[in-house]
Amino acid sequence: MKSNKLIEEIHSSRIKFNLCNDLINVINYNNEKIGYIKEIIDFNDLIIEFNLYEKYHNIGLQTEILREYLRYKYLWQKYEGIIKCYPKINQTIKILKKRYFISNNDYYYINKELYFNHVERLSLFDKNLNRLPYPNLRGEKIIDDTYAGIVDVIIKNVKTNKFLTTKRDKNKVTSPGLWEITAGGIDYNEDISHAVIREAKEETGLNIIKYEKLDVIIIKDLVYFIYLGYVNQNEDDVKLQVGETTDYKWLTKLELIELFNTNLVPEKQKIRLNKVIDLL
């Protein structure tokens, strides 16, 4: 490992890494050590021994740990070789057969082509909002004068004229436990209108029946395409996305304004919503 700082910069919504001697400890956001990754150099190959303590045998979590580790190796350390993984638990073996790896006896091999097929790739735009012909890999630094695309979807129910807000999972890295409007990255080469419909469906289970663009805002290295999306469903049809949100509520426009004037919402969303509130 080249530095502790790089390990500390790699994190997901549920885990982070900490370098301790020859082990990379995996820590959750309750600061509990939940497992480890050990690196072994074998000639030109890198072998990793991966173990998650029995209490935390969760398939989704194991996938997240492997993904974050591999991102560290390929994006930050620019590791060019083949990584072999020696899994210690059966659940991990099931994951490796489905994602990232080719199996050979007790080892599973990964290369960049396999890995990058499973890495989130976001659409990039220039300062004139022209889409660039290459993606931003999730976690990779965004170069100057380019912006990763995000959609904000303000969901309005035509049955009640109320707006949906959801509560972020308390284990999220940014703004844990705060209330928000639906938002998410625009996949590489994805049509923006498709991203609006997809994000609403993924995060809330609701079906957008029509939509309209309200504004576009650039904040630092992100460009936000803000949409008003209409649904025509019962309020209790919302299906929260596990690991992303834990609660929801439907608000009148006045209640929405009142909420977004408190500290219960992310600061960047305040800026974006306040810019379009008169258009709702």
C-alpha positions as CSV (number, residue, x, y, z in Angstrom):
1,M,0.0,0.0,0.0
2,K,1.3,3.4,-0.9
3,S,-0.3,5.5,1.8
4,N,-3.0,5.4,4.5
5,K,-4.6,8.5,3.0
6,L,-5.6,6.7,-0.2
7,I,-7.2,3.9,1.8
8,E,-9.2,6.5,3.8
9,E,-10.4,8.2,0.7
10,I,-12.0,5.0,-0.6
11,H,-15.4,4.4,0.9
12,S,-19.0,3.4,0.0
13,S,-22.3,4.1,1.7
14,R,-21.6,1.4,4.3
15,I,-17.9,0.7,4.6
16,K,-14.4,2.2,4.7
17,F,-10.9,0.9,4.8
18,N,-8.1,1.3,7.3
19,L,-4.5,0.2,6.8
20,C,-3.0,-1.6,9.7
21,N,0.4,-3.3,9.2
22,D,0.0,-5.8,6.4
23,L,-3.8,-5.9,6.7
24,I,-6.5,-3.7,5.2
25,N,-9.2,-3.6,7.9
26,V,-12.8,-3.2,6.7
27,I,-14.8,-0.9,9.0
28,N,-18.4,0.0,9.0
29,Y,-19.8,3.4,9.9
30,N,-20.4,2.3,13.5
31,N,-16.6,2.0,13.5
32,E,-16.8,-1.8,14.0
33,K,-14.2,-3.9,12.3
34,I,-16.1,-6.3,10.2
35,G,-13.4,-8.1,8.2
36,Y,-10.1,-7.7,6.4
37,I,-8.2,-8.0,3.1
38,K,-4.7,-9.3,3.2
39,E,-2.4,-8.7,0.2
40,I,0.2,-11.3,-0.8
41,I,2.8,-10.7,-3.6
42,D,3.5,-13.9,-5.7
43,F,5.9,-13.1,-8.4
44,N,4.0,-10.7,-10.7
45,D,0.6,-11.6,-9.3
46,L,-1.2,-9.9,-6.5
47,I,-3.2,-12.4,-4.3
48,I,-5.8,-11.1,-1.9
49,E,-7.2,-13.1,1.0
50,F,-10.6,-11.7,1.8
51,N,-12.5,-12.5,5.0
52,L,-15.7,-11.1,6.5
53,Y,-16.4,-12.0,10.1
54,E,-19.4,-14.4,10.5
55,K,-21.6,-11.8,12.2
56,Y,-21.4,-9.7,9.0
57,H,-22.0,-12.4,6.3
58,N,-24.1,-10.3,4.0
59,I,-23.8,-10.9,0.3
60,G,-24.5,-7.3,-0.7
61,L,-21.8,-6.1,1.8
62,Q,-19.2,-8.5,0.5
63,T,-19.8,-7.2,-3.1
64,E,-19.4,-3.7,-1.9
65,I,-16.1,-4.4,-0.1
66,L,-14.6,-6.1,-3.2
67,R,-15.8,-3.3,-5.5
68,E,-14.3,-0.6,-3.3
69,Y,-11.0,-2.5,-2.9
70,L,-10.7,-3.0,-6.7
71,R,-11.5,0.6,-7.3
72,Y,-8.6,1.5,-5.0
73,K,-6.2,-0.7,-6.9
74,Y,-7.3,0.3,-10.4
75,L,-8.1,3.9,-10.1
76,W,-5.8,5.2,-7.4
77,Q,-2.8,2.9,-7.5
78,K,-3.2,2.3,-11.2
79,Y,-2.4,-1.4,-10.7
80,E,-1.9,-3.0,-14.1
81,G,-1.6,-6.6,-13.3
82,I,-3.9,-9.5,-12.6
83,I,-5.4,-9.8,-9.1
84,K,-6.2,-13.2,-7.7
85,C,-8.7,-13.5,-4.9
86,Y,-8.7,-16.4,-2.4
87,P,-12.1,-16.2,-0.7
88,K,-12.6,-17.5,2.8
89,I,-16.4,-17.9,2.9
90,N,-18.9,-19.6,0.7
91,Q,-21.1,-16.5,0.2
92,T,-18.1,-14.7,-1.3
93,I,-17.5,-17.6,-3.7
94,K,-21.0,-17.2,-5.0
95,I,-20.4,-13.5,-5.7
96,L,-17.1,-14.1,-7.4
97,K,-18.8,-16.5,-9.9
98,K,-21.3,-13.8,-10.8
99,R,-19.2,-10.7,-10.9
100,Y,-15.7,-9.5,-11.6
101,F,-13.8,-12.8,-11.6
102,I,-12.9,-15.9,-13.7
103,S,-12.4,-19.0,-11.7
104,N,-9.5,-21.4,-11.8
105,N,-9.3,-24.0,-9.0
106,D,-9.2,-22.2,-5.6
107,Y,-8.4,-18.8,-7.1
108,Y,-10.5,-16.2,-8.9
109,Y,-8.9,-13.9,-11.4
110,I,-9.9,-10.4,-12.2
111,N,-8.8,-8.1,-15.0
112,K,-9.8,-4.6,-16.0
113,E,-12.2,-5.5,-18.7
114,L,-14.3,-7.7,-16.4
115,Y,-14.1,-5.2,-13.5
116,F,-15.0,-2.1,-15.5
117,N,-18.1,-3.8,-16.9
118,H,-19.5,-3.6,-13.3
119,V,-18.3,-0.2,-12.3
120,E,-20.8,2.7,-12.4
121,R,-20.0,5.0,-15.3
122,L,-21.4,8.5,-15.3
123,S,-22.0,10.8,-18.2
124,L,-19.7,13.8,-18.4
125,F,-20.5,17.2,-19.8
126,D,-18.4,20.3,-20.7
127,K,-19.2,23.8,-19.5
128,N,-21.5,24.3,-22.5
129,L,-23.4,21.1,-21.4
130,N,-22.2,19.1,-24.4
131,R,-21.9,15.5,-23.5
132,L,-18.3,14.2,-23.7
133,P,-17.4,10.9,-25.5
134,Y,-16.0,9.2,-22.5
135,P,-17.4,8.4,-19.0
136,N,-16.4,9.2,-15.4
137,L,-15.8,6.0,-13.5
138,R,-17.4,6.2,-10.1
139,G,-14.7,7.4,-7.6
140,E,-12.4,8.8,-10.3
141,K,-11.3,12.4,-10.1
142,I,-13.3,14.7,-12.5
143,I,-10.9,16.8,-14.5
144,D,-11.2,20.6,-14.7
145,D,-14.0,22.1,-16.8
146,T,-15.9,18.9,-17.0
147,Y,-18.9,17.9,-14.9
148,A,-20.6,14.6,-14.0
149,G,-24.3,14.5,-14.8
150,I,-26.9,14.2,-12.0
151,V,-30.7,14.3,-12.3
152,D,-32.9,15.8,-9.6
153,V,-36.4,14.5,-9.8
154,I,-39.0,16.4,-7.8
155,I,-41.9,13.9,-7.7
156,K,-45.4,15.3,-7.7
157,N,-48.5,13.2,-7.2
158,V,-51.3,14.4,-9.5
159,K,-53.9,12.7,-7.2
160,T,-53.0,14.9,-4.2
161,N,-50.8,17.7,-5.5
162,K,-48.2,16.7,-2.9
163,F,-44.5,16.3,-3.3
164,L,-42.4,13.3,-2.2
165,T,-39.4,13.5,0.1
166,T,-37.3,10.6,1.3
167,K,-35.0,10.2,4.3
168,R,-31.5,9.1,3.6
169,D,-30.2,6.0,5.3
170,K,-28.3,6.8,8.5
171,N,-25.3,4.9,7.2
172,K,-24.8,7.0,4.1
173,V,-21.4,8.7,3.8
174,T,-22.9,12.1,2.9
175,S,-25.9,13.7,4.7
176,P,-26.9,10.7,6.7
177,G,-30.5,10.8,8.0
178,L,-31.4,13.9,6.1
179,W,-34.5,14.5,4.0
180,E,-34.1,14.9,0.2
181,I,-35.7,14.9,-3.2
182,T,-34.9,12.0,-5.5
183,A,-31.6,12.3,-7.3
184,G,-29.0,10.1,-9.0
185,G,-26.2,9.9,-11.6
186,I,-26.8,9.8,-15.3
187,D,-25.3,6.7,-16.7
188,Y,-22.8,6.9,-19.6
189,N,-24.6,7.4,-22.9
190,E,-28.0,7.3,-21.1
191,D,-30.7,9.7,-22.2
192,I,-31.4,12.3,-19.5
193,S,-35.2,11.7,-19.7
194,H,-34.5,7.9,-19.2
195,A,-32.4,8.7,-16.1
196,V,-35.3,10.7,-14.7
197,I,-37.7,7.7,-15.1
198,R,-35.1,5.2,-13.9
199,E,-34.0,7.0,-10.8
200,A,-37.6,7.6,-9.7
201,K,-38.4,3.9,-10.2
202,E,-35.3,2.6,-8.5
203,E,-35.4,4.9,-5.4
204,T,-39.2,5.1,-4.9
205,G,-40.9,2.3,-6.9
206,L,-43.1,5.0,-8.6
207,N,-43.8,5.4,-12.3
208,I,-43.2,8.8,-13.9
209,I,-46.1,9.5,-16.3
210,K,-44.8,12.8,-17.6
211,Y,-42.0,15.2,-16.7
212,E,-40.7,18.7,-17.5
213,K,-37.2,20.2,-17.2
214,L,-37.1,23.1,-14.7
215,D,-33.4,24.2,-14.7
216,V,-29.8,23.2,-15.0
217,I,-27.3,24.1,-12.2
218,I,-23.5,23.5,-12.0
219,I,-22.1,23.2,-8.6
220,K,-18.3,22.4,-8.4
221,D,-17.7,19.4,-10.6
222,L,-21.3,18.3,-10.9
223,V,-24.1,19.4,-13.3
224,Y,-27.6,19.0,-12.0
225,F,-30.5,18.6,-14.4
226,I,-33.6,19.4,-12.4
227,Y,-36.9,17.9,-13.4
228,L,-40.5,17.9,-12.1
229,G,-41.8,14.3,-12.5
230,Y,-45.5,13.5,-12.2
231,V,-46.9,10.2,-10.8
232,N,-50.5,9.1,-10.5
233,Q,-50.4,6.5,-7.7
234,N,-51.5,6.0,-4.1
235,E,-49.2,7.6,-1.6
236,D,-48.5,4.2,0.1
237,D,-47.2,2.8,-3.3
238,V,-43.7,4.1,-2.4
239,K,-41.1,1.3,-2.2
240,L,-37.9,2.5,-0.5
241,Q,-34.6,1.4,-1.9
242,V,-32.7,-0.6,0.7
243,G,-29.4,1.0,1.8
244,E,-30.5,4.3,0.3
245,T,-33.6,5.5,2.1
246,T,-35.5,4.6,5.3
247,D,-38.7,6.7,5.3
248,Y,-40.8,9.0,3.1
249,K,-43.5,11.6,3.4
250,W,-45.7,13.5,1.0
251,L,-45.7,17.3,1.5
252,T,-47.7,20.3,0.2
253,K,-45.7,22.9,-1.6
254,L,-45.8,25.1,1.6
255,E,-44.6,22.1,3.7
256,L,-41.9,21.4,1.2
257,I,-40.6,25.0,1.4
258,E,-40.7,24.9,5.2
259,L,-38.7,21.7,5.2
260,F,-36.1,23.0,2.9
261,N,-35.6,26.1,5.1
262,T,-34.3,23.8,7.9
263,N,-31.1,21.9,8.6
264,L,-32.9,18.6,7.9
265,V,-32.0,18.6,4.3
266,P,-28.6,18.6,2.4
267,E,-27.2,22.1,1.8
268,K,-26.7,21.6,-1.9
269,Q,-30.3,20.5,-2.4
270,K,-31.5,23.6,-0.6
271,I,-29.7,25.6,-3.3
272,R,-31.1,23.6,-6.1
273,L,-34.7,23.5,-4.9
274,N,-34.9,27.1,-3.9
275,K,-33.9,28.0,-7.5
276,V,-36.9,26.3,-9.0
277,I,-39.5,26.4,-6.1
278,D,-41.6,29.1,-7.9
279,L,-42.0,26.7,-10.9
280,L,-43.6,23.9,-8.9
